[in-house]
Amino acid sequence: MTDLNTASATPAKDGLHRSLKPRHLNMIAIGGSIGTGLFVASGATVATAGPGGALLAYALIGLMVYFLMTSLGEMAAHIPVSGSFSTYGSRFVDDGFGFALGWNYWYNWAVTIAAELVAAQLIMSFWLPEVSGLYWSALFLGLMFLLNFVSVRGFGESEFWFALIKVVTVVVFIGIGLATIFGIMGGIESPGFSNFTQGDAPFVGGLQAMVGVAMIAGFSFQGTELIGIAAGESENPKKNIPIAIRQVFWRILMFYILAIFVIGVLIPYTDPNLLKNDASDISVSPFTLLFERAGFAAAASVMNAVILTAILSAGNSGMYASTRMLYNLALQGKAPKLFGRLSANGVPRNALYATTLVGALCFFTSIVGDSTLYTWLLNTSGMCGFIAWLGIAISHYRFRKGYLTQGGRLEDLPYRAKLFPFGPLFAFTLCLLITLGQNYQAFFGDKIDWAGLAATYISLPLFLVIWLGYRMKKGSRLVRYSEMDVRGGGDD
């Protein structure tokens, strides 16, 4: 097996610079799991499924994501490449599977950039409603482009500070919440745990509500896999990837489980404000509600700024991830060669240009309306993230089997995922159920909502068409365990 220590702080074989330090990697992993799903949608989940139902749903999805990240961590620490699970899909499943995963993920994040910029327009209208959203989209798109254009260090540094703002906000929220619950916070009367026992609490709406909340939680956690993309440009990935992966579970526990717990205890699930969660009205975010009750008069403005930071962070990360994925596809001959060229400081700028153009889709909001396009973009790209997760679970299961078949020793792996094969099998099963059930309501009305079904599920048949089309054209097949390339090392 190749020793990764020889390339710990040097350029990778293909020219990418290993400039991301441990603090960058850790914050990329943290930032990937904290977004508007926590700051805005968390209140609606408590209102929908009750405090107990929301907690259980987030805990279950958190466990799924933990297993996915340990699966990705085992492969990324052993083979740190910019293509991440696209490369792993090609090596351990089928070349066509990796091809489809790569293009699926590029589209997912490229469109997410546009969706986040539309959300930024809605947020900025809170302060300056008379200013056209097009100006804000142009400004923020330009900022994201510049942060990624200069160097990978520029992306890492900006993401570090974006994520730090989010982390501080969540920690302060949890601190104030726990202090209130236990009667330490002056000026606010603690409700104890009465909100967990009122009405139908702690579980509201039954299994159907739980499924709906689980889907919201799944969307909220999307982005944690960014650590796999960043592995190809991190210093000493053999050492730093395992450290970052080991912390994922505790981040999920603190930032989501504790935050949902605080909301469920302090705000009744019947509070009408919880049902109004919308990116365009931050005044009803559960974070804002708690901060206002704690005496922070400027809570809405502060949370508005924090959520804007979360949006810019997601867009910034999306631009980085999609650019690196397109670059990797070009290296493997699965995208035009011009996207595989690097600048002198190791940035795939042609791939960045292409990704930025797709992000510019946000400018069409002036034609069809902000909320309409935002919803459409989220529907078409949302499924892609779950497909990537399914790909991670499948690739890891087959990697471990192939690694052992070829005589590899588990103790030689830089990081070893626990509870194999339960971990990837559990993650795959739950992720598949969430994927297929994303718009199950469309089947149970008086009339089937074909338009809604198409917007939700179009990514699935498209993925299969790309995969099977590649197989037919290139003649690829399922890779045998004995023939897999399980050698360790960086980009090849």
Disulfide bonds with the S-S distance in Angstrom:
none
